[in-house]
């Protein structure tokens, strides 16, 4: 229970990767703050399971991020995980989708970090973990906003890592390839339309073809990595981008 006494905020933790990270951190005793959308009964069930609180807020709006940080209180561990995707050719990319993807996947992380860091500095310890993506290191067609936001998130993280290197606070990215979550499932119809493919072709020839292992990453794998980054053994991992993509970005 090496995280007993530590408080962890995981954004977008009502589903997918964020929920798996919350479960991992809780398993080592962290007090967990959940965020994200969902059915009230489902969220209440997660709060009971994890002995957690849930703070609502739309993180694509600065006011929502500020409300989340006020409700979460002082956090020792900040996991910026909330994210969204939009798939479209660049010339018809809806401008409001561009704004939303950049706001949620990049600007919200800037805001949570700037608001969380003063307490971490006072406490003399902190861990910032960004759930980035293989798309923070490489691009794919039709994902202009997402690729731009994730590359930006990787740059933001390296900058924070350098600024806080003497404060016992680390900042790192975890960059998964394709993880089977609602975010991935929901982009299949638009990808089918953008590429003129069947569902099976999208899964095999667009998604798994990128991963030399030909397997999806599991949300629990991401949880285990987040837990490791919070451990003392990871104290010198700072400003890193930890790929978990079956070899995608090695190619
Ligand atoms: P998901 O759709 O299962 O979960 C997203 C979470 O974010 C949910 O809890 C949702 O309620 C929350 N959320 C969405 N919009 C929000 C908003 N405006 N305000 C507050 N919360 C909001 O997605 P996931 O696959 O678990 O993705 C989590 C992170 O992992 C994202 O940043 C995503 O880019 C990244 N990622 C996912 C994959 C993948 O293959 N699934 C791959 C690489 C990176």
py3Dmol code that shows the C-alpha trace and the ligand (Angstrom):
import py3Dmol

protein = """\
ATOM      1  CA  UNK A   1       0.000   0.000   0.000  1.00  0.00           C
ATOM      2  CA  UNK A   2       2.735   2.431  -0.986  1.00  0.00           C
ATOM      3  CA  UNK A   3       0.237   5.127  -2.008  1.00  0.00           C
ATOM      4  CA  UNK A   4      -1.557   5.285   1.343  1.00  0.00           C
ATOM      5  CA  UNK A   5      -1.953   8.949   2.289  1.00  0.00           C
ATOM      6  CA  UNK A   6      -1.651  10.125  -1.319  1.00  0.00           C
ATOM      7  CA  UNK A   7      -4.574  11.697  -3.154  1.00  0.00           C
ATOM      8  CA  UNK A   8      -4.905  11.018  -6.877  1.00  0.00           C
ATOM      9  CA  UNK A   9      -7.063  12.834  -9.412  1.00  0.00           C
ATOM     10  CA  UNK A  10      -7.621  10.941 -12.637  1.00  0.00           C
ATOM     11  CA  UNK A  11      -9.471  12.887 -15.318  1.00  0.00           C
ATOM     12  CA  UNK A  12     -11.851  10.911 -17.512  1.00  0.00           C
ATOM     13  CA  UNK A  13     -11.966   8.040 -15.038  1.00  0.00           C
ATOM     14  CA  UNK A  14     -15.573   6.952 -15.488  1.00  0.00           C
ATOM     15  CA  UNK A  15     -14.566   4.742 -18.428  1.00  0.00           C
ATOM     16  CA  UNK A  16     -11.752   2.951 -20.242  1.00  0.00           C
ATOM     17  CA  UNK A  17      -8.132   3.711 -19.418  1.00  0.00           C
ATOM     18  CA  UNK A  18      -8.850   6.304 -16.725  1.00  0.00           C
ATOM     19  CA  UNK A  19     -10.983   3.856 -14.781  1.00  0.00           C
ATOM     20  CA  UNK A  20      -8.270   1.194 -15.025  1.00  0.00           C
ATOM     21  CA  UNK A  21      -5.689   3.704 -13.739  1.00  0.00           C
ATOM     22  CA  UNK A  22      -8.003   4.663 -10.867  1.00  0.00           C
ATOM     23  CA  UNK A  23      -8.395   1.007  -9.936  1.00  0.00           C
ATOM     24  CA  UNK A  24      -4.608   0.454  -9.986  1.00  0.00           C
ATOM     25  CA  UNK A  25      -3.829   3.494  -7.840  1.00  0.00           C
ATOM     26  CA  UNK A  26      -6.600   2.550  -5.407  1.00  0.00           C
ATOM     27  CA  UNK A  27      -5.181  -0.982  -5.124  1.00  0.00           C
ATOM     28  CA  UNK A  28      -2.074   0.557  -3.512  1.00  0.00           C
ATOM     29  CA  UNK A  29      -4.095   2.703  -1.119  1.00  0.00           C
ATOM     30  CA  UNK A  30      -4.380   6.040  -2.929  1.00  0.00           C
ATOM     31  CA  UNK A  31      -7.430   8.145  -2.185  1.00  0.00           C
ATOM     32  CA  UNK A  32      -9.057   8.522  -5.577  1.00  0.00           C
ATOM     33  CA  UNK A  33     -10.934  11.435  -7.143  1.00  0.00           C
ATOM     34  CA  UNK A  34     -12.936  10.449 -10.212  1.00  0.00           C
ATOM     35  CA  UNK A  35     -13.964  12.749 -13.068  1.00  0.00           C
ATOM     36  CA  UNK A  36     -15.840  12.271 -16.315  1.00  0.00           C
ATOM     37  CA  UNK A  37     -19.300  11.802 -17.723  1.00  0.00           C
ATOM     38  CA  UNK A  38     -21.662   8.904 -17.181  1.00  0.00           C
ATOM     39  CA  UNK A  39     -24.956   7.638 -15.831  1.00  0.00           C
ATOM     40  CA  UNK A  40     -25.396   8.803 -12.197  1.00  0.00           C
ATOM     41  CA  UNK A  41     -26.059   5.237 -11.016  1.00  0.00           C
ATOM     42  CA  UNK A  42     -22.900   3.940 -12.719  1.00  0.00           C
ATOM     43  CA  UNK A  43     -20.811   6.765 -11.242  1.00  0.00           C
ATOM     44  CA  UNK A  44     -22.284   6.098  -7.784  1.00  0.00           C
ATOM     45  CA  UNK A  45     -21.312   2.433  -8.186  1.00  0.00           C
ATOM     46  CA  UNK A  46     -17.730   3.354  -9.105  1.00  0.00           C
ATOM     47  CA  UNK A  47     -17.486   5.728  -6.119  1.00  0.00           C
ATOM     48  CA  UNK A  48     -18.647   2.902  -3.838  1.00  0.00           C
ATOM     49  CA  UNK A  49     -16.249   0.376  -5.420  1.00  0.00           C
ATOM     50  CA  UNK A  50     -13.236   2.682  -5.103  1.00  0.00           C
ATOM     51  CA  UNK A  51     -14.274   4.560  -1.950  1.00  0.00           C
ATOM     52  CA  UNK A  52     -13.864   7.626  -4.154  1.00  0.00           C
ATOM     53  CA  UNK A  53     -15.479  10.971  -4.772  1.00  0.00           C
ATOM     54  CA  UNK A  54     -16.578  12.106  -8.221  1.00  0.00           C
ATOM     55  CA  UNK A  55     -16.252  15.752  -9.222  1.00  0.00           C
ATOM     56  CA  UNK A  56     -18.284  16.660 -12.324  1.00  0.00           C
ATOM     57  CA  UNK A  57     -17.162  19.127 -14.972  1.00  0.00           C
ATOM     58  CA  UNK A  58     -16.806  19.525 -18.706  1.00  0.00           C
ATOM     59  CA  UNK A  59     -13.042  19.681 -19.172  1.00  0.00           C
ATOM     60  CA  UNK A  60     -13.315  21.105 -22.676  1.00  0.00           C
ATOM     61  CA  UNK A  61     -14.231  24.368 -20.884  1.00  0.00           C
ATOM     62  CA  UNK A  62     -11.733  26.213 -18.688  1.00  0.00           C
ATOM     63  CA  UNK A  63     -14.467  26.874 -16.110  1.00  0.00           C
ATOM     64  CA  UNK A  64     -15.099  23.124 -15.922  1.00  0.00           C
ATOM     65  CA  UNK A  65     -11.417  22.411 -15.285  1.00  0.00           C
ATOM     66  CA  UNK A  66     -11.261  25.077 -12.593  1.00  0.00           C
ATOM     67  CA  UNK A  67     -14.382  23.649 -10.928  1.00  0.00           C
ATOM     68  CA  UNK A  68     -12.843  20.160 -11.019  1.00  0.00           C
ATOM     69  CA  UNK A  69      -9.610  21.337  -9.408  1.00  0.00           C
ATOM     70  CA  UNK A  70     -11.499  23.242  -6.716  1.00  0.00           C
ATOM     71  CA  UNK A  71     -13.636  20.177  -5.969  1.00  0.00           C
ATOM     72  CA  UNK A  72     -10.721  17.739  -6.004  1.00  0.00           C
ATOM     73  CA  UNK A  73      -8.681  19.671  -3.423  1.00  0.00           C
ATOM     74  CA  UNK A  74      -4.913  19.151  -3.047  1.00  0.00           C
ATOM     75  CA  UNK A  75      -3.707  16.234  -5.161  1.00  0.00           C
ATOM     76  CA  UNK A  76      -0.365  14.436  -4.936  1.00  0.00           C
ATOM     77  CA  UNK A  77      -0.908  12.494  -8.159  1.00  0.00           C
ATOM     78  CA  UNK A  78      -2.448  14.058 -11.255  1.00  0.00           C
ATOM     79  CA  UNK A  79      -3.364  11.842 -14.188  1.00  0.00           C
ATOM     80  CA  UNK A  80      -4.513  13.769 -17.253  1.00  0.00           C
ATOM     81  CA  UNK A  81      -6.412  11.137 -19.172  1.00  0.00           C
ATOM     82  CA  UNK A  82      -9.680  12.674 -20.421  1.00  0.00           C
ATOM     83  CA  UNK A  83      -9.598  12.821 -24.177  1.00  0.00           C
ATOM     84  CA  UNK A  84     -11.620  12.622 -27.330  1.00  0.00           C
ATOM     85  CA  UNK A  85     -11.047  11.847 -30.981  1.00  0.00           C
ATOM     86  CA  UNK A  86     -12.504  13.165 -34.209  1.00  0.00           C
ATOM     87  CA  UNK A  87     -11.787  11.564 -37.570  1.00  0.00           C
ATOM     88  CA  UNK A  88     -12.151  13.696 -40.700  1.00  0.00           C
ATOM     89  CA  UNK A  89     -10.175  14.793 -43.768  1.00  0.00           C
ATOM     90  CA  UNK A  90      -8.371  18.086 -43.040  1.00  0.00           C
ATOM     91  CA  UNK A  91     -10.254  20.168 -45.604  1.00  0.00           C
ATOM     92  CA  UNK A  92     -13.629  19.272 -44.100  1.00  0.00           C
ATOM     93  CA  UNK A  93     -12.470  19.004 -40.468  1.00  0.00           C
ATOM     94  CA  UNK A  94     -15.218  20.799 -38.480  1.00  0.00           C
ATOM     95  CA  UNK A  95     -13.633  23.824 -36.816  1.00  0.00           C
ATOM     96  CA  UNK A  96     -15.692  23.344 -33.654  1.00  0.00           C
ATOM     97  CA  UNK A  97     -14.327  19.772 -33.394  1.00  0.00           C
ATOM     98  CA  UNK A  98     -10.781  21.105 -33.753  1.00  0.00           C
ATOM     99  CA  UNK A  99     -11.408  23.527 -30.879  1.00  0.00           C
ATOM    100  CA  UNK A 100     -12.993  20.826 -28.697  1.00  0.00           C
ATOM    101  CA  UNK A 101     -10.241  18.247 -29.248  1.00  0.00           C
ATOM    102  CA  UNK A 102      -7.466  20.778 -28.535  1.00  0.00           C
ATOM    103  CA  UNK A 103      -9.332  22.093 -25.469  1.00  0.00           C
ATOM    104  CA  UNK A 104      -9.900  18.678 -23.904  1.00  0.00           C
ATOM    105  CA  UNK A 105      -6.724  16.817 -24.909  1.00  0.00           C
ATOM    106  CA  UNK A 106      -4.231  19.668 -24.463  1.00  0.00           C
ATOM    107  CA  UNK A 107      -5.515  22.857 -22.826  1.00  0.00           C
ATOM    108  CA  UNK A 108      -7.222  21.005 -19.956  1.00  0.00           C
ATOM    109  CA  UNK A 109      -3.895  19.324 -19.108  1.00  0.00           C
ATOM    110  CA  UNK A 110      -2.151  22.703 -19.043  1.00  0.00           C
ATOM    111  CA  UNK A 111      -4.819  24.013 -16.674  1.00  0.00           C
ATOM    112  CA  UNK A 112      -4.856  21.022 -14.307  1.00  0.00           C
ATOM    113  CA  UNK A 113      -1.055  21.092 -14.101  1.00  0.00           C
ATOM    114  CA  UNK A 114      -0.839  24.823 -13.428  1.00  0.00           C
ATOM    115  CA  UNK A 115      -3.459  24.476 -10.688  1.00  0.00           C
ATOM    116  CA  UNK A 116      -2.064  21.269  -9.107  1.00  0.00           C
ATOM    117  CA  UNK A 117       1.636  22.112  -9.031  1.00  0.00           C
ATOM    118  CA  UNK A 118       1.672  24.724  -6.203  1.00  0.00           C
ATOM    119  CA  UNK A 119       0.429  22.116  -3.691  1.00  0.00           C
ATOM    120  CA  UNK A 120       2.839  19.451  -5.008  1.00  0.00           C
ATOM    121  CA  UNK A 121       5.701  21.908  -4.490  1.00  0.00           C
ATOM    122  CA  UNK A 122       4.577  22.639  -0.934  1.00  0.00           C
ATOM    123  CA  UNK A 123       4.210  18.899  -0.229  1.00  0.00           C
ATOM    124  CA  UNK A 124       7.677  18.213  -1.664  1.00  0.00           C
ATOM    125  CA  UNK A 125       6.428  15.320  -3.803  1.00  0.00           C
ATOM    126  CA  UNK A 126       4.275  14.882  -6.851  1.00  0.00           C
ATOM    127  CA  UNK A 127       3.570  12.744  -9.863  1.00  0.00           C
ATOM    128  CA  UNK A 128       2.081  14.053 -13.112  1.00  0.00           C
ATOM    129  CA  UNK A 129       1.110  11.409 -15.642  1.00  0.00           C
ATOM    130  CA  UNK A 130      -0.330  12.301 -19.025  1.00  0.00           C
ATOM    131  CA  UNK A 131      -2.132   9.650 -20.988  1.00  0.00           C
ATOM    132  CA  UNK A 132      -0.863  10.746 -24.402  1.00  0.00           C
ATOM    133  CA  UNK A 133      -0.834   8.335 -27.359  1.00  0.00           C
ATOM    134  CA  UNK A 134       1.311   6.773 -30.049  1.00  0.00           C
ATOM    135  CA  UNK A 135      -0.071   9.821 -31.853  1.00  0.00           C
ATOM    136  CA  UNK A 136       2.121  12.008 -29.625  1.00  0.00           C
ATOM    137  CA  UNK A 137       5.080  10.516 -31.514  1.00  0.00           C
ATOM    138  CA  UNK A 138       3.720   9.728 -34.955  1.00  0.00           C
ATOM    139  CA  UNK A 139       0.779  10.748 -37.162  1.00  0.00           C
ATOM    140  CA  UNK A 140      -2.108   9.109 -38.986  1.00  0.00           C
ATOM    141  CA  UNK A 141      -4.241  10.673 -41.707  1.00  0.00           C
ATOM    142  CA  UNK A 142      -7.646  12.170 -40.802  1.00  0.00           C
ATOM    143  CA  UNK A 143      -6.719  12.845 -37.148  1.00  0.00           C
ATOM    144  CA  UNK A 144      -5.320  16.383 -37.451  1.00  0.00           C
ATOM    145  CA  UNK A 145      -6.615  17.769 -34.158  1.00  0.00           C
ATOM    146  CA  UNK A 146      -5.840  14.674 -32.101  1.00  0.00           C
ATOM    147  CA  UNK A 147      -2.285  14.302 -33.444  1.00  0.00           C
ATOM    148  CA  UNK A 148      -1.618  18.012 -32.932  1.00  0.00           C
ATOM    149  CA  UNK A 149      -3.007  17.913 -29.385  1.00  0.00           C
ATOM    150  CA  UNK A 150      -1.071  14.780 -28.382  1.00  0.00           C
ATOM    151  CA  UNK A 151       2.216  16.080 -29.824  1.00  0.00           C
ATOM    152  CA  UNK A 152       1.529  19.267 -27.858  1.00  0.00           C
ATOM    153  CA  UNK A 153       0.856  17.281 -24.700  1.00  0.00           C
ATOM    154  CA  UNK A 154       4.213  15.513 -25.049  1.00  0.00           C
ATOM    155  CA  UNK A 155       5.957  18.874 -25.406  1.00  0.00           C
ATOM    156  CA  UNK A 156       4.085  20.352 -22.448  1.00  0.00           C
ATOM    157  CA  UNK A 157       5.106  17.364 -20.328  1.00  0.00           C
ATOM    158  CA  UNK A 158       8.804  17.633 -21.170  1.00  0.00           C
ATOM    159  CA  UNK A 159       8.706  21.335 -20.308  1.00  0.00           C
ATOM    160  CA  UNK A 160       7.029  20.695 -16.946  1.00  0.00           C
ATOM    161  CA  UNK A 161       9.514  17.900 -16.213  1.00  0.00           C
ATOM    162  CA  UNK A 162      12.417  20.298 -16.672  1.00  0.00           C
ATOM    163  CA  UNK A 163      10.805  23.069 -14.631  1.00  0.00           C
ATOM    164  CA  UNK A 164      10.064  20.760 -11.663  1.00  0.00           C
ATOM    165  CA  UNK A 165      13.121  18.522 -11.809  1.00  0.00           C
ATOM    166  CA  UNK A 166      14.464  19.830  -8.460  1.00  0.00           C
ATOM    167  CA  UNK A 167      11.106  19.662  -6.690  1.00  0.00           C
ATOM    168  CA  UNK A 168      10.731  15.873  -6.346  1.00  0.00           C
ATOM    169  CA  UNK A 169       7.909  16.033  -8.865  1.00  0.00           C
ATOM    170  CA  UNK A 170       8.056  14.001 -12.063  1.00  0.00           C
ATOM    171  CA  UNK A 171       6.041  14.501 -15.240  1.00  0.00           C
ATOM    172  CA  UNK A 172       5.794  11.764 -17.845  1.00  0.00           C
ATOM    173  CA  UNK A 173       3.610  10.585 -20.709  1.00  0.00           C
ATOM    174  CA  UNK A 174       2.273   7.109 -21.205  1.00  0.00           C
ATOM    175  CA  UNK A 175       1.617   6.572 -24.894  1.00  0.00           C
ATOM    176  CA  UNK A 176      -0.622   3.662 -25.765  1.00  0.00           C
ATOM    177  CA  UNK A 177      -1.329   2.323 -29.192  1.00  0.00           C
ATOM    178  CA  UNK A 178      -4.848   1.031 -29.757  1.00  0.00           C
ATOM    179  CA  UNK A 179      -6.616   0.097 -26.521  1.00  0.00           C
ATOM    180  CA  UNK A 180     -10.056  -1.487 -26.814  1.00  0.00           C
ATOM    181  CA  UNK A 181     -12.231   1.158 -25.110  1.00  0.00           C
ATOM    182  CA  UNK A 182     -15.361   3.151 -26.113  1.00  0.00           C
ATOM    183  CA  UNK A 183     -13.099   5.849 -27.617  1.00  0.00           C
ATOM    184  CA  UNK A 184     -11.735   3.376 -30.145  1.00  0.00           C
ATOM    185  CA  UNK A 185     -15.037   1.646 -30.804  1.00  0.00           C
ATOM    186  CA  UNK A 186     -16.767   4.989 -31.458  1.00  0.00           C
ATOM    187  CA  UNK A 187     -14.280   6.060 -34.140  1.00  0.00           C
ATOM    188  CA  UNK A 188     -14.893   2.976 -36.272  1.00  0.00           C
ATOM    189  CA  UNK A 189     -17.965   4.340 -38.166  1.00  0.00           C
ATOM    190  CA  UNK A 190     -16.223   7.628 -39.142  1.00  0.00           C
ATOM    191  CA  UNK A 191     -13.094   5.741 -40.169  1.00  0.00           C
ATOM    192  CA  UNK A 192     -15.231   3.382 -42.269  1.00  0.00           C
ATOM    193  CA  UNK A 193     -16.689   6.455 -44.000  1.00  0.00           C
ATOM    194  CA  UNK A 194     -13.377   8.329 -44.385  1.00  0.00           C
ATOM    195  CA  UNK A 195     -11.580   5.299 -45.858  1.00  0.00           C
ATOM    196  CA  UNK A 196     -14.460   3.437 -47.523  1.00  0.00           C
ATOM    197  CA  UNK A 197     -13.838   0.309 -45.456  1.00  0.00           C
ATOM    198  CA  UNK A 198     -15.843  -2.317 -43.565  1.00  0.00           C
ATOM    199  CA  UNK A 199     -15.719  -2.573 -39.770  1.00  0.00           C
ATOM    200  CA  UNK A 200     -13.442  -5.628 -39.944  1.00  0.00           C
ATOM    201  CA  UNK A 201     -11.090  -3.848 -42.368  1.00  0.00           C
ATOM    202  CA  UNK A 202     -10.851  -0.852 -40.012  1.00  0.00           C
ATOM    203  CA  UNK A 203      -9.990  -3.104 -37.058  1.00  0.00           C
ATOM    204  CA  UNK A 204      -7.451  -5.235 -38.934  1.00  0.00           C
ATOM    205  CA  UNK A 205      -6.077  -2.915 -41.636  1.00  0.00           C
ATOM    206  CA  UNK A 206      -6.163   0.486 -39.885  1.00  0.00           C
ATOM    207  CA  UNK A 207      -5.806  -0.350 -36.193  1.00  0.00           C
ATOM    208  CA  UNK A 208      -4.062  -3.636 -35.546  1.00  0.00           C
ATOM    209  CA  UNK A 209      -1.897  -3.295 -38.651  1.00  0.00           C
ATOM    210  CA  UNK A 210      -0.055  -0.500 -36.779  1.00  0.00           C
ATOM    211  CA  UNK A 211       0.788  -2.789 -33.860  1.00  0.00           C
ATOM    212  CA  UNK A 212       3.399  -5.433 -34.699  1.00  0.00           C
ATOM    213  CA  UNK A 213       2.013  -7.653 -31.922  1.00  0.00           C
ATOM    214  CA  UNK A 214      -1.406  -7.548 -33.716  1.00  0.00           C
ATOM    215  CA  UNK A 215      -3.068  -7.202 -30.306  1.00  0.00           C
ATOM    216  CA  UNK A 216      -4.923  -4.388 -28.558  1.00  0.00           C
ATOM    217  CA  UNK A 217      -3.313  -2.931 -25.418  1.00  0.00           C
ATOM    218  CA  UNK A 218      -5.354  -3.685 -22.281  1.00  0.00           C
ATOM    219  CA  UNK A 219      -6.545  -0.811 -20.028  1.00  0.00           C
ATOM    220  CA  UNK A 220      -5.099  -2.663 -17.015  1.00  0.00           C
ATOM    221  CA  UNK A 221      -1.622  -2.552 -18.643  1.00  0.00           C
ATOM    222  CA  UNK A 222      -1.877   1.234 -18.568  1.00  0.00           C
ATOM    223  CA  UNK A 223      -2.954   1.090 -14.924  1.00  0.00           C
ATOM    224  CA  UNK A 224       0.123  -0.944 -14.052  1.00  0.00           C
ATOM    225  CA  UNK A 225       2.409   1.541 -15.806  1.00  0.00           C
ATOM    226  CA  UNK A 226       0.815   4.494 -14.004  1.00  0.00           C
ATOM    227  CA  UNK A 227       1.309   2.714 -10.695  1.00  0.00           C
ATOM    228  CA  UNK A 228       4.971   2.099 -11.494  1.00  0.00           C
ATOM    229  CA  UNK A 229       5.489   5.770 -12.372  1.00  0.00           C
ATOM    230  CA  UNK A 230       4.193   6.649  -8.895  1.00  0.00           C
ATOM    231  CA  UNK A 231       6.705   4.344  -7.186  1.00  0.00           C
ATOM    232  CA  UNK A 232      10.077   5.338  -5.732  1.00  0.00           C
ATOM    233  CA  UNK A 233      11.778   3.174  -8.370  1.00  0.00           C
ATOM    234  CA  UNK A 234      10.485   5.609 -10.990  1.00  0.00           C
ATOM    235  CA  UNK A 235      11.832   8.740  -9.277  1.00  0.00           C
ATOM    236  CA  UNK A 236      14.397   9.282 -12.058  1.00  0.00           C
ATOM    237  CA  UNK A 237      11.938   8.738 -14.894  1.00  0.00           C
ATOM    238  CA  UNK A 238      11.174  12.342 -15.756  1.00  0.00           C
ATOM    239  CA  UNK A 239      10.103  13.906 -19.034  1.00  0.00           C
ATOM    240  CA  UNK A 240       9.824  10.461 -20.599  1.00  0.00           C
ATOM    241  CA  UNK A 241       7.285   9.198 -23.079  1.00  0.00           C
ATOM    242  CA  UNK A 242       6.557   5.563 -22.228  1.00  0.00           C
ATOM    243  CA  UNK A 243       5.275   3.764 -25.307  1.00  0.00           C
ATOM    244  CA  UNK A 244       2.864   0.879 -24.800  1.00  0.00           C
ATOM    245  CA  UNK A 245       1.953   0.170 -28.397  1.00  0.00           C
ATOM    246  CA  UNK A 246       3.047  -3.356 -29.272  1.00  0.00           C
ATOM    247  CA  UNK A 247       5.998  -1.921 -31.220  1.00  0.00           C
ATOM    248  CA  UNK A 248       4.069   0.618 -33.369  1.00  0.00           C
ATOM    249  CA  UNK A 249       6.470   3.516 -32.865  1.00  0.00           C
ATOM    250  CA  UNK A 250       9.557   1.300 -33.185  1.00  0.00           C
ATOM    251  CA  UNK A 251       8.873   1.032 -36.902  1.00  0.00           C
TER     252      UNK A 251
END
"""
ligand_1 = """\
44
LIG
P -13.037 6.602 -23.116
O -13.915 7.247 -24.127
O -13.301 5.191 -22.692
O -12.958 7.508 -21.812
C -12.840 8.892 -21.899
C -13.110 9.486 -20.540
O -13.016 10.904 -20.665
C -14.510 9.186 -20.010
O -14.459 9.054 -18.607
C -15.293 10.425 -20.421
O -16.454 10.650 -19.630
C -14.247 11.479 -20.204
N -14.522 12.682 -20.949
C -14.770 12.788 -22.292
N -15.020 14.048 -22.615
C -14.934 14.765 -21.463
C -15.108 16.135 -21.137
N -15.407 17.059 -22.085
N -14.957 16.526 -19.860
C -14.675 15.602 -18.893
N -14.489 14.301 -19.130
C -14.627 13.895 -20.408
O -11.581 6.760 -23.725
P -10.199 5.981 -23.451
O -9.921 5.168 -24.653
O -10.149 5.375 -22.111
O -9.211 7.227 -23.553
C -8.577 7.804 -22.448
C -7.337 8.536 -22.917
O -6.456 7.623 -23.561
C -7.611 9.656 -23.948
O -6.814 10.771 -23.660
C -7.178 9.025 -25.254
O -6.769 9.972 -26.188
C -6.025 8.155 -24.777
N -5.705 7.085 -25.713
C -6.610 6.096 -25.965
C -6.256 5.098 -26.851
C -7.199 3.986 -27.184
O -6.880 3.210 -28.095
N -8.310 3.824 -26.490
C -5.019 5.107 -27.492
C -4.144 6.137 -27.213
C -4.486 7.117 -26.314
"""
view = py3Dmol.view(width=600, height=400)
view.addModel(protein, "pdb")
view.setStyle({"model": 0}, {"cartoon": {"style": "trace"}})
view.addModel(ligand_1, "xyz")
view.setStyle({"model": 1}, {"stick": {}})
view.zoomTo()
view.show()
